[in-house]
Amino acid sequence: MLNSDIVKLLNEQVNKELYSAYLYLDMANYYESRNLGGFANWFVIQAQEERDHAMLFRQYILNNGEEQILMQIDAPDVTYADYKDPLVKAFEHEQYVTASIHNIYDAALKVKDFRTVQFLDWFVKEQGEEEKNADDNVKKFELFGSDPKGLFMLDNEMKARIYSAPSLILD
């Protein structure tokens, strides 16, 4: 049985991950409406990853005999100033998600919930990758995005991204 405060934080994380998927679909829609299908593809795949993360948290809660409570998912209330803006906002959002996971990790350590700590280890590593990818996108755009040919090449690079399901095994 998990500590009730940890269960609450885990349930909230399910909601945050699902919101992340919504946010990234919104970003995909932004790029799709501007004929940047590669950027849209990158964010559609990112949305799939976030949905998978939510499902992993959900399954962990259930595997530990706890109730997984679904909460309302707010629609993204974001506007984008230019092509770079969603990339910056995605990086900032990944930092927010990382802080949330670190908060759960810290809470689990305080109550000596080592099973949850071990579960979260994968997400800590994953968030490092998520932040790096988002930061790389911003930096590449800053280098090449203001040039139409560079933007075209970045769009093609992002179009090549393929979906890969997470490899976390839940006990």
C-alpha positions as protocol buffer text, in pm:
chain_id: "A"
residue {
  index: 1
  type: MET
  ca { x: 0 y: 0 z: 0 }
}
residue {
  index: 2
  type: LEU
  ca { x: 128 y: 340 z: -96 }
}
residue {
  index: 3
  type: ASN
  ca { x: 126 y: 649 z: 123 }
}
residue {
  index: 4
  type: SER
  ca { x: -191 y: 853 z: 51 }
}
residue {
  index: 5
  type: ASP
  ca { x: 9 y: 1170 z: -23 }
}
residue {
  index: 6
  type: ILE
  ca { x: 217 y: 978 z: -278 }
}
residue {
  index: 7
  type: VAL
  ca { x: -98 y: 838 z: -441 }
}
residue {
  index: 8
  type: LYS
  ca { x: -237 y: 1192 z: -469 }
}
residue {
  index: 9
  type: LEU
  ca { x: 84 y: 1317 z: -633 }
}
residue {
  index: 10
  type: LEU
  ca { x: 92 y: 1019 z: -872 }
}
residue {
  index: 11
  type: ASN
  ca { x: -270 y: 1081 z: -973 }
}
residue {
  index: 12
  type: GLU
  ca { x: -191 y: 1447 z: -1032 }
}
residue {
  index: 13
  type: GLN
  ca { x: 102 y: 1341 z: -1248 }
}
residue {
  index: 14
  type: VAL
  ca { x: -131 y: 1133 z: -1467 }
}
residue {
  index: 15
  type: ASN
  ca { x: -327 y: 1452 z: -1527 }
}
residue {
  index: 16
  type: LYS
  ca { x: -11 y: 1653 z: -1599 }
}
residue {
  index: 17
  type: GLU
  ca { x: 108 y: 1396 z: -1851 }
}
residue {
  index: 18
  type: LEU
  ca { x: -230 y: 1394 z: -2027 }
}
residue {
  index: 19
  type: TYR
  ca { x: -230 y: 1774 z: -2030 }
}
residue {
  index: 20
  type: SER
  ca { x: 118 y: 1758 z: -2184 }
}
residue {
  index: 21
  type: ALA
  ca { x: -24 y: 1544 z: -2464 }
}
residue {
  index: 22
  type: TYR
  ca { x: -299 y: 1803 z: -2521 }
}
residue {
  index: 23
  type: LEU
  ca { x: -43 y: 2084 z: -2522 }
}
residue {
  index: 24
  type: TYR
  ca { x: 178 y: 1908 z: -2775 }
}
residue {
  index: 25
  type: LEU
  ca { x: -120 y: 1831 z: -2998 }
}
residue {
  index: 26
  type: ASP
  ca { x: -200 y: 2204 z: -2986 }
}
residue {
  index: 27
  type: MET
  ca { x: 155 y: 2279 z: -3095 }
}
residue {
  index: 28
  type: ALA
  ca { x: 127 y: 2019 z: -3372 }
}
residue {
  index: 29
  type: ASN
  ca { x: -193 y: 2188 z: -3488 }
}
residue {
  index: 30
  type: TYR
  ca { x: -17 y: 2526 z: -3492 }
}
residue {
  index: 31
  type: TYR
  ca { x: 259 y: 2395 z: -3716 }
}
residue {
  index: 32
  type: GLU
  ca { x: 24 y: 2192 z: -3935 }
}
residue {
  index: 33
  type: SER
  ca { x: -185 y: 2503 z: -4005 }
}
residue {
  index: 34
  type: ARG
  ca { x: 133 y: 2676 z: -4122 }
}
residue {
  index: 35
  type: ASN
  ca { x: 234 y: 2394 z: -4357 }
}
residue {
  index: 36
  type: LEU
  ca { x: 523 y: 2277 z: -4138 }
}
residue {
  index: 37
  type: GLY
  ca { x: 434 y: 1909 z: -4132 }
}
residue {
  index: 38
  type: GLY
  ca { x: 771 y: 1800 z: -3993 }
}
residue {
  index: 39
  type: PHE
  ca { x: 735 y: 2019 z: -3686 }
}
residue {
  index: 40
  type: ALA
  ca { x: 376 y: 1894 z: -3653 }
}
residue {
  index: 41
  type: ASN
  ca { x: 499 y: 1533 z: -3676 }
}
residue {
  index: 42
  type: TRP
  ca { x: 755 y: 1592 z: -3401 }
}
residue {
  index: 43
  type: PHE
  ca { x: 486 y: 1723 z: -3167 }
}
residue {
  index: 44
  type: VAL
  ca { x: 233 y: 1451 z: -3253 }
}
residue {
  index: 45
  type: ILE
  ca { x: 494 y: 1193 z: -3155 }
}
residue {
  index: 46
  type: GLN
  ca { x: 571 y: 1392 z: -2842 }
}
residue {
  index: 47
  type: ALA
  ca { x: 200 y: 1384 z: -2755 }
}
residue {
  index: 48
  type: GLN
  ca { x: 202 y: 1004 z: -2796 }
}
residue {
  index: 49
  type: GLU
  ca { x: 497 y: 979 z: -2559 }
}
residue {
  index: 50
  type: GLU
  ca { x: 322 y: 1191 z: -2297 }
}
residue {
  index: 51
  type: ARG
  ca { x: 10 y: 977 z: -2323 }
}
residue {
  index: 52
  type: ASP
  ca { x: 228 y: 670 z: -2270 }
}
residue {
  index: 53
  type: HIS
  ca { x: 383 y: 832 z: -1963 }
}
residue {
  index: 54
  type: ALA
  ca { x: 34 y: 893 z: -1821 }
}
residue {
  index: 55
  type: MET
  ca { x: -53 y: 528 z: -1882 }
}
residue {
  index: 56
  type: LEU
  ca { x: 263 y: 415 z: -1703 }
}
residue {
  index: 57
  type: PHE
  ca { x: 176 y: 623 z: -1397 }
}
residue {
  index: 58
  type: ARG
  ca { x: -183 y: 492 z: -1413 }
}
residue {
  index: 59
  type: GLN
  ca { x: -67 y: 131 z: -1426 }
}
residue {
  index: 60
  type: TYR
  ca { x: 179 y: 183 z: -1140 }
}
residue {
  index: 61
  type: ILE
  ca { x: -100 y: 321 z: -922 }
}
residue {
  index: 62
  type: LEU
  ca { x: -327 y: 28 z: -1007 }
}
residue {
  index: 63
  type: ASN
  ca { x: -49 y: -230 z: -966 }
}
residue {
  index: 64
  type: ASN
  ca { x: -7 y: -105 z: -611 }
}
residue {
  index: 65
  type: GLY
  ca { x: -372 y: -159 z: -524 }
}
residue {
  index: 66
  type: GLU
  ca { x: -461 y: 208 z: -529 }
}
residue {
  index: 67
  type: GLU
  ca { x: -740 y: 392 z: -705 }
}
residue {
  index: 68
  type: GLN
  ca { x: -643 y: 585 z: -1014 }
}
residue {
  index: 69
  type: ILE
  ca { x: -858 y: 896 z: -1026 }
}
residue {
  index: 70
  type: LEU
  ca { x: -907 y: 1079 z: -1353 }
}
residue {
  index: 71
  type: MET
  ca { x: -923 y: 1455 z: -1331 }
}
residue {
  index: 72
  type: GLN
  ca { x: -1037 y: 1720 z: -1575 }
}
residue {
  index: 73
  type: ILE
  ca { x: -782 y: 1801 z: -1843 }
}
residue {
  index: 74
  type: ASP
  ca { x: -776 y: 2168 z: -1926 }
}
residue {
  index: 75
  type: ALA
  ca { x: -751 y: 2275 z: -2288 }
}
residue {
  index: 76
  type: PRO
  ca { x: -424 y: 2452 z: -2364 }
}
residue {
  index: 77
  type: ASP
  ca { x: -468 y: 2828 z: -2337 }
}
residue {
  index: 78
  type: VAL
  ca { x: -159 y: 2925 z: -2531 }
}
residue {
  index: 79
  type: THR
  ca { x: -92 y: 3151 z: -2825 }
}
residue {
  index: 80
  type: TYR
  ca { x: 225 y: 3144 z: -3030 }
}
residue {
  index: 81
  type: ALA
  ca { x: 403 y: 3457 z: -3146 }
}
residue {
  index: 82
  type: ASP
  ca { x: 611 y: 3288 z: -3416 }
}
residue {
  index: 83
  type: TYR
  ca { x: 753 y: 2953 z: -3529 }
}
residue {
  index: 84
  type: LYS
  ca { x: 1009 y: 2949 z: -3248 }
}
residue {
  index: 85
  type: ASP
  ca { x: 760 y: 3017 z: -2969 }
}
residue {
  index: 86
  type: PRO
  ca { x: 611 y: 2665 z: -2942 }
}
residue {
  index: 87
  type: LEU
  ca { x: 963 y: 2523 z: -2921 }
}
residue {
  index: 88
  type: VAL
  ca { x: 1051 y: 2753 z: -2632 }
}
residue {
  index: 89
  type: LYS
  ca { x: 722 y: 2680 z: -2457 }
}
residue {
  index: 90
  type: ALA
  ca { x: 777 y: 2305 z: -2502 }
}
residue {
  index: 91
  type: PHE
  ca { x: 1119 y: 2336 z: -2335 }
}
residue {
  index: 92
  type: GLU
  ca { x: 969 y: 2535 z: -2047 }
}
residue {
  index: 93
  type: HIS
  ca { x: 691 y: 2279 z: -2013 }
}
residue {
  index: 94
  type: GLU
  ca { x: 940 y: 1992 z: -1995 }
}
residue {
  index: 95
  type: GLN
  ca { x: 1119 y: 2177 z: -1714 }
}
residue {
  index: 96
  type: TYR
  ca { x: 785 y: 2205 z: -1533 }
}
residue {
  index: 97
  type: VAL
  ca { x: 720 y: 1830 z: -1573 }
}
residue {
  index: 98
  type: THR
  ca { x: 1072 y: 1751 z: -1450 }
}
residue {
  index: 99
  type: ALA
  ca { x: 1013 y: 1962 z: -1138 }
}
residue {
  index: 100
  type: SER
  ca { x: 685 y: 1780 z: -1076 }
}
residue {
  index: 101
  type: ILE
  ca { x: 851 y: 1438 z: -1101 }
}
residue {
  index: 102
  type: HIS
  ca { x: 1133 y: 1554 z: -874 }
}
residue {
  index: 103
  type: ASN
  ca { x: 870 y: 1666 z: -623 }
}
residue {
  index: 104
  type: ILE
  ca { x: 712 y: 1319 z: -619 }
}
residue {
  index: 105
  type: TYR
  ca { x: 1058 y: 1164 z: -590 }
}
residue {
  index: 106
  type: ASP
  ca { x: 1142 y: 1384 z: -294 }
}
residue {
  index: 107
  type: ALA
  ca { x: 809 y: 1305 z: -124 }
}
residue {
  index: 108
  type: ALA
  ca { x: 861 y: 933 z: -179 }
}
residue {
  index: 109
  type: LEU
  ca { x: 1209 y: 950 z: -27 }
}
residue {
  index: 110
  type: LYS
  ca { x: 1076 y: 1130 z: 280 }
}
residue {
  index: 111
  type: VAL
  ca { x: 832 y: 845 z: 354 }
}
residue {
  index: 112
  type: LYS
  ca { x: 1085 y: 577 z: 254 }
}
residue {
  index: 113
  type: ASP
  ca { x: 873 y: 459 z: -37 }
}
residue {
  index: 114
  type: PHE
  ca { x: 1163 y: 303 z: -222 }
}
residue {
  index: 115
  type: ARG
  ca { x: 941 y: 119 z: -470 }
}
residue {
  index: 116
  type: THR
  ca { x: 805 y: 449 z: -597 }
}
residue {
  index: 117
  type: VAL
  ca { x: 1154 y: 598 z: -600 }
}
residue {
  index: 118
  type: GLN
  ca { x: 1270 y: 308 z: -816 }
}
residue {
  index: 119
  type: PHE
  ca { x: 970 y: 353 z: -1046 }
}
residue {
  index: 120
  type: LEU
  ca { x: 1048 y: 724 z: -1078 }
}
residue {
  index: 121
  type: ASP
  ca { x: 1414 y: 662 z: -1163 }
}
residue {
  index: 122
  type: TRP
  ca { x: 1312 y: 587 z: -1522 }
}
residue {
  index: 123
  type: PHE
  ca { x: 1116 y: 914 z: -1543 }
}
residue {
  index: 124
  type: VAL
  ca { x: 1405 y: 1115 z: -1401 }
}
residue {
  index: 125
  type: LYS
  ca { x: 1628 y: 981 z: -1680 }
}
residue {
  index: 126
  type: GLU
  ca { x: 1351 y: 1026 z: -1938 }
}
residue {
  index: 127
  type: GLN
  ca { x: 1301 y: 1389 z: -1837 }
}
residue {
  index: 128
  type: GLY
  ca { x: 1671 y: 1453 z: -1889 }
}
residue {
  index: 129
  type: GLU
  ca { x: 1626 y: 1332 z: -2247 }
}
residue {
  index: 130
  type: GLU
  ca { x: 1301 y: 1527 z: -2290 }
}
residue {
  index: 131
  type: GLU
  ca { x: 1463 y: 1853 z: -2177 }
}
residue {
  index: 132
  type: LYS
  ca { x: 1769 y: 1797 z: -2398 }
}
residue {
  index: 133
  type: ASN
  ca { x: 1554 y: 1726 z: -2704 }
}
residue {
  index: 134
  type: ALA
  ca { x: 1339 y: 2033 z: -2643 }
}
residue {
  index: 135
  type: ASP
  ca { x: 1646 y: 2251 z: -2583 }
}
residue {
  index: 136
  type: ASP
  ca { x: 1812 y: 2112 z: -2898 }
}
residue {
  index: 137
  type: ASN
  ca { x: 1502 y: 2208 z: -3098 }
}
residue {
  index: 138
  type: VAL
  ca { x: 1523 y: 2566 z: -2971 }
}
residue {
  index: 139
  type: LYS
  ca { x: 1895 y: 2590 z: -3042 }
}
residue {
  index: 140
  type: LYS
  ca { x: 1861 y: 2447 z: -3394 }
}
residue {
  index: 141
  type: PHE
  ca { x: 1582 y: 2690 z: -3468 }
}
residue {
  index: 142
  type: GLU
  ca { x: 1793 y: 2980 z: -3341 }
}
residue {
  index: 143
  type: LEU
  ca { x: 2076 y: 2873 z: -3571 }
}
residue {
  index: 144
  type: PHE
  ca { x: 1879 y: 2792 z: -3886 }
}
residue {
  index: 145
  type: GLY
  ca { x: 1511 y: 2880 z: -3850 }
}
residue {
  index: 146
  type: SER
  ca { x: 1523 y: 3240 z: -3968 }
}
residue {
  index: 147
  type: ASP
  ca { x: 1652 y: 3127 z: -4309 }
}
residue {
  index: 148
  type: PRO
  ca { x: 1379 y: 2975 z: -4532 }
}
residue {
  index: 149
  type: LYS
  ca { x: 1614 y: 2700 z: -4653 }
}
residue {
  index: 150
  type: GLY
  ca { x: 1722 y: 2626 z: -4297 }
}
residue {
  index: 151
  type: LEU
  ca { x: 1358 y: 2614 z: -4184 }
}
residue {
  index: 152
  type: PHE
  ca { x: 1283 y: 2373 z: -4469 }
}
residue {
  index: 153
  type: MET
  ca { x: 1573 y: 2149 z: -4364 }
}
residue {
  index: 154
  type: LEU
  ca { x: 1467 y: 2155 z: -3997 }
}
residue {
  index: 155
  type: ASP
  ca { x: 1112 y: 2067 z: -4099 }
}
residue {
  index: 156
  type: ASN
  ca { x: 1243 y: 1771 z: -4297 }
}
residue {
  index: 157
  type: GLU
  ca { x: 1458 y: 1659 z: -4005 }
}
residue {
  index: 158
  type: MET
  ca { x: 1158 y: 1667 z: -3772 }
}
residue {
  index: 159
  type: LYS
  ca { x: 949 y: 1481 z: -4028 }
}
residue {
  index: 160
  type: ALA
  ca { x: 1188 y: 1185 z: -3993 }
}
residue {
  index: 161
  type: ARG
  ca { x: 1109 y: 1134 z: -3623 }
}
residue {
  index: 162
  type: ILE
  ca { x: 930 y: 806 z: -3559 }
}
residue {
  index: 163
  type: TYR
  ca { x: 733 y: 691 z: -3259 }
}
residue {
  index: 164
  type: SER
  ca { x: 899 y: 451 z: -3016 }
}
residue {
  index: 165
  type: ALA
  ca { x: 703 y: 309 z: -2723 }
}
residue {
  index: 166
  type: PRO
  ca { x: 864 y: 341 z: -2378 }
}
residue {
  index: 167
  type: SER
  ca { x: 1052 y: 39 z: -2250 }
}
residue {
  index: 168
  type: LEU
  ca { x: 972 y: 66 z: -1879 }
}
residue {
  index: 169
  type: ILE
  ca { x: 861 y: -264 z: -1730 }
}
residue {
  index: 170
  type: LEU
  ca { x: 615 y: -232 z: -1443 }
}
residue {
  index: 171
  type: ASP
  ca { x: 602 y: -483 z: -1161 }
}
